[in-house]
């Protein structure tokens, strides 16, 4: 497994078959899930993991790989497609039925803790299924209302902006959000269950989206609101564009983290006595990081930023906590990570707000390319008419000037 290359789909499939022969089911499943992160439509991996390619009368699902739960839901919806409306369950019926199935599965996965499962009308914004761990003094209903407000804002802002632009369908399967009471209860769970492939709560991590399980995992503490909105944006992109050429592993680091920060930046407004969250706001902490990069001479140009690969970014993140690295190597890795988050966010802000929004059509076209696995620096150059090194340098100068002046006034 250690010898497999980052994009070696065939090697993972062959090794998974070998693991099956040795009755090493866990390793076989892990390898096939990794293969699907690289090639979401690989038929051997899909079938081995229990997916079925749908070719029935419900046209919007035709050609997609469906889990057993998804297939059962679509079979109900087929009745609409074939005109048998009287016998058909409503989409809400199907959603709630699938949510019940997921609740039973999650109860087996998290048996040690006391959870409230928030799902359904009047409880939680559809399509979210939110697990809220009970703390010693937790007001679970107050937490539920807060998470409902946040997820509603995130979902509505995302779909209002991109539904028509990308012909997106509403998310119909339950999207699982797991919120632990404290980092300590989360850590105790992952220590007991290493097979869950959870990320350790290290290096300032306060939550994350887990692409292979499609779960959003967080724990309460400072900054939960921003982390939920940031990681929730990653989750919505995955759910909304899965099956349309999207692969989480193929996203450009600056776009993935910058777009999530774009949604994570927020402020609270009270209108008519009702609290609302306004997304896409300035993030003073990221602005300070931008200035720090400039002061230390560590700011990547826009060209170097958008060329940075996922492989390079993951190596930099790993190096920040690698005890074998020198202090200088750790510092350089930290600068790379800060560039991706801070400059990625600033570049998304620039492309959406600069010069009266003149770059927004190009940004939307690039967004579409990213969700179809085509995000690349050359694609961005074509959309922004940056044909040579001089064009990129001029664009970088305009961007830097905007960051140092206009961004601070938004």
WODA-V682913 format. One record per backbone hydrogen bond with DSSP energy under -1.0 kcal/mol. CO is the residue of the C=O (numbers start at 1). NH is the residue of the N-H. E is the energy in kcal/mol with one decimal. If there is no record, write none. Layout:
BEGIN
co=CO nh=NH e=E
co=CO nh=NH e=E
END
This chain:
BEGIN
co=1 nh=4 e=-1.2
co=5 nh=8 e=-1.4
co=7 nh=9 e=-1.6
co=8 nh=12 e=-1.3
co=9 nh=13 e=-2.2
co=10 nh=14 e=-2.7
co=11 nh=15 e=-2.3
co=12 nh=16 e=-2.2
co=13 nh=17 e=-1.8
co=14 nh=18 e=-1.8
co=15 nh=19 e=-2.2
co=16 nh=20 e=-2.0
co=17 nh=21 e=-1.8
co=18 nh=22 e=-1.4
co=19 nh=24 e=-3.2
co=20 nh=23 e=-1.5
co=24 nh=28 e=-2.1
co=25 nh=29 e=-2.5
co=26 nh=30 e=-2.2
co=27 nh=31 e=-2.4
co=28 nh=32 e=-2.1
co=29 nh=33 e=-2.4
co=30 nh=34 e=-2.2
co=31 nh=35 e=-2.2
co=32 nh=36 e=-1.9
co=33 nh=37 e=-1.5
co=34 nh=38 e=-1.1
co=35 nh=39 e=-3.2
co=39 nh=42 e=-1.9
co=42 nh=46 e=-2.4
co=43 nh=47 e=-2.8
co=44 nh=48 e=-2.3
co=45 nh=49 e=-1.5
co=46 nh=51 e=-2.7
co=47 nh=50 e=-1.7
co=52 nh=66 e=-2.7
co=54 nh=63 e=-3.8
co=57 nh=59 e=-1.5
co=58 nh=61 e=-1.9
co=61 nh=64 e=-2.1
co=64 nh=54 e=-2.9
co=66 nh=52 e=-2.4
co=67 nh=71 e=-3.0
co=68 nh=72 e=-2.2
co=69 nh=73 e=-1.9
co=70 nh=74 e=-2.5
co=71 nh=75 e=-2.3
co=72 nh=76 e=-1.4
co=73 nh=77 e=-1.9
co=74 nh=78 e=-1.9
co=76 nh=79 e=-1.2
co=77 nh=80 e=-1.3
co=77 nh=81 e=-1.4
co=78 nh=82 e=-2.4
co=79 nh=84 e=-1.4
co=80 nh=83 e=-1.0
co=83 nh=85 e=-1.7
co=85 nh=88 e=-1.2
co=90 nh=94 e=-2.2
co=91 nh=95 e=-2.4
co=92 nh=96 e=-2.8
co=93 nh=97 e=-2.2
co=94 nh=98 e=-2.3
co=95 nh=99 e=-2.4
co=96 nh=100 e=-2.1
co=97 nh=101 e=-1.7
co=98 nh=102 e=-2.3
co=99 nh=103 e=-2.5
co=100 nh=104 e=-2.0
co=101 nh=105 e=-1.8
co=102 nh=106 e=-2.9
co=103 nh=107 e=-2.3
co=104 nh=108 e=-1.2
co=105 nh=109 e=-1.4
co=106 nh=110 e=-2.2
co=114 nh=134 e=-2.9
co=116 nh=132 e=-2.6
co=118 nh=130 e=-2.6
co=120 nh=123 e=-2.0
co=120 nh=124 e=-2.4
co=125 nh=128 e=-2.2
co=127 nh=175 e=-2.7
co=129 nh=177 e=-2.6
co=130 nh=118 e=-3.2
co=131 nh=179 e=-2.9
co=132 nh=116 e=-2.1
co=138 nh=140 e=-1.1
co=139 nh=143 e=-2.1
co=140 nh=144 e=-2.8
co=141 nh=145 e=-2.3
co=142 nh=146 e=-2.0
co=143 nh=147 e=-2.9
co=144 nh=148 e=-2.5
co=145 nh=149 e=-2.3
co=146 nh=150 e=-2.3
co=147 nh=151 e=-2.9
co=148 nh=152 e=-2.3
co=149 nh=153 e=-2.3
co=150 nh=154 e=-2.5
co=151 nh=155 e=-2.7
co=152 nh=156 e=-2.7
co=153 nh=157 e=-2.5
co=154 nh=158 e=-2.4
co=155 nh=159 e=-2.6
co=156 nh=160 e=-2.7
co=157 nh=161 e=-1.6
co=158 nh=162 e=-1.9
co=159 nh=163 e=-2.5
co=162 nh=166 e=-2.2
co=163 nh=168 e=-2.2
co=175 nh=129 e=-2.5
co=176 nh=216 e=-2.4
co=177 nh=131 e=-3.3
co=178 nh=218 e=-2.9
co=179 nh=133 e=-2.5
co=180 nh=220 e=-2.2
co=182 nh=186 e=-1.7
co=183 nh=187 e=-2.5
co=184 nh=188 e=-2.4
co=185 nh=189 e=-1.7
co=186 nh=190 e=-2.2
co=187 nh=191 e=-1.9
co=188 nh=192 e=-1.4
co=189 nh=193 e=-1.5
co=193 nh=196 e=-1.8
co=194 nh=197 e=-1.5
co=200 nh=202 e=-2.2
co=202 nh=205 e=-1.4
co=206 nh=219 e=-1.2
co=208 nh=217 e=-2.8
co=210 nh=214 e=-2.0
co=210 nh=215 e=-1.2
co=215 nh=210 e=-3.0
co=216 nh=178 e=-3.5
co=217 nh=208 e=-2.7
co=218 nh=180 e=-2.9
co=221 nh=224 e=-1.5
co=223 nh=227 e=-2.2
co=224 nh=228 e=-2.9
co=225 nh=229 e=-2.0
co=226 nh=230 e=-2.6
co=227 nh=231 e=-2.9
co=228 nh=232 e=-2.0
co=229 nh=233 e=-1.4
co=230 nh=234 e=-1.2
co=231 nh=235 e=-2.0
co=232 nh=236 e=-2.4
co=233 nh=237 e=-2.1
co=234 nh=238 e=-2.0
co=235 nh=239 e=-2.7
co=236 nh=240 e=-3.0
co=237 nh=241 e=-2.0
co=238 nh=242 e=-1.4
co=241 nh=244 e=-2.0
co=247 nh=250 e=-1.8
co=248 nh=251 e=-1.1
co=252 nh=256 e=-2.9
co=253 nh=257 e=-2.5
co=254 nh=258 e=-1.8
co=255 nh=259 e=-2.8
co=256 nh=260 e=-1.5
co=257 nh=261 e=-2.3
co=258 nh=262 e=-2.0
co=259 nh=263 e=-1.6
co=260 nh=264 e=-1.9
co=261 nh=265 e=-2.3
co=262 nh=280 e=-1.1
co=265 nh=280 e=-1.0
co=265 nh=281 e=-1.8
co=267 nh=278 e=-3.1
co=269 nh=276 e=-3.3
co=271 nh=274 e=-1.6
co=274 nh=271 e=-2.5
co=276 nh=269 e=-2.9
co=278 nh=267 e=-1.7
co=283 nh=287 e=-2.0
co=284 nh=288 e=-2.3
co=285 nh=289 e=-1.6
co=286 nh=290 e=-2.2
co=287 nh=291 e=-2.0
co=288 nh=292 e=-2.2
co=289 nh=293 e=-2.6
co=290 nh=294 e=-1.9
co=291 nh=295 e=-2.6
co=292 nh=296 e=-2.2
co=293 nh=298 e=-2.6
co=301 nh=305 e=-2.6
co=302 nh=306 e=-2.6
co=303 nh=307 e=-1.3
co=309 nh=313 e=-2.2
co=310 nh=314 e=-2.7
co=311 nh=315 e=-2.1
co=312 nh=316 e=-2.0
co=313 nh=317 e=-2.5
co=314 nh=318 e=-2.5
co=315 nh=319 e=-2.1
co=316 nh=320 e=-1.2
co=318 nh=321 e=-1.2
co=319 nh=322 e=-1.2
co=322 nh=325 e=-1.7
co=326 nh=330 e=-2.5
co=327 nh=331 e=-2.4
co=328 nh=332 e=-2.3
co=329 nh=333 e=-2.1
co=330 nh=334 e=-2.4
co=331 nh=335 e=-2.0
co=332 nh=336 e=-1.7
co=333 nh=337 e=-2.2
co=334 nh=338 e=-2.5
co=335 nh=339 e=-2.3
co=336 nh=340 e=-2.0
co=337 nh=341 e=-2.1
co=338 nh=342 e=-2.8
co=339 nh=343 e=-1.2
co=339 nh=344 e=-1.1
co=341 nh=345 e=-2.0
co=342 nh=346 e=-2.4
co=343 nh=347 e=-2.8
co=344 nh=348 e=-2.0
co=345 nh=349 e=-2.4
co=346 nh=350 e=-2.6
co=347 nh=351 e=-2.6
co=348 nh=352 e=-1.2
co=349 nh=353 e=-2.1
co=350 nh=354 e=-2.4
co=354 nh=357 e=-1.4
co=354 nh=358 e=-1.1
co=357 nh=360 e=-1.3
co=359 nh=363 e=-2.5
co=360 nh=364 e=-2.9
co=361 nh=365 e=-2.1
co=362 nh=366 e=-2.2
co=363 nh=367 e=-3.0
co=364 nh=368 e=-2.2
co=365 nh=369 e=-1.8
co=366 nh=370 e=-2.5
co=367 nh=371 e=-2.2
co=369 nh=374 e=-3.5
co=370 nh=373 e=-1.5
co=376 nh=380 e=-2.2
co=377 nh=381 e=-2.4
co=378 nh=382 e=-2.3
co=379 nh=383 e=-2.2
co=380 nh=384 e=-2.0
co=381 nh=386 e=-3.1
co=388 nh=392 e=-2.0
co=389 nh=393 e=-2.2
co=390 nh=394 e=-2.4
co=391 nh=395 e=-2.4
co=392 nh=396 e=-2.4
co=393 nh=397 e=-2.0
co=394 nh=398 e=-2.1
co=395 nh=399 e=-2.5
co=396 nh=400 e=-2.6
co=397 nh=401 e=-2.4
co=398 nh=402 e=-2.1
co=399 nh=403 e=-2.4
co=400 nh=404 e=-2.1
co=402 nh=407 e=-2.5
co=406 nh=409 e=-2.1
co=407 nh=410 e=-1.1
END
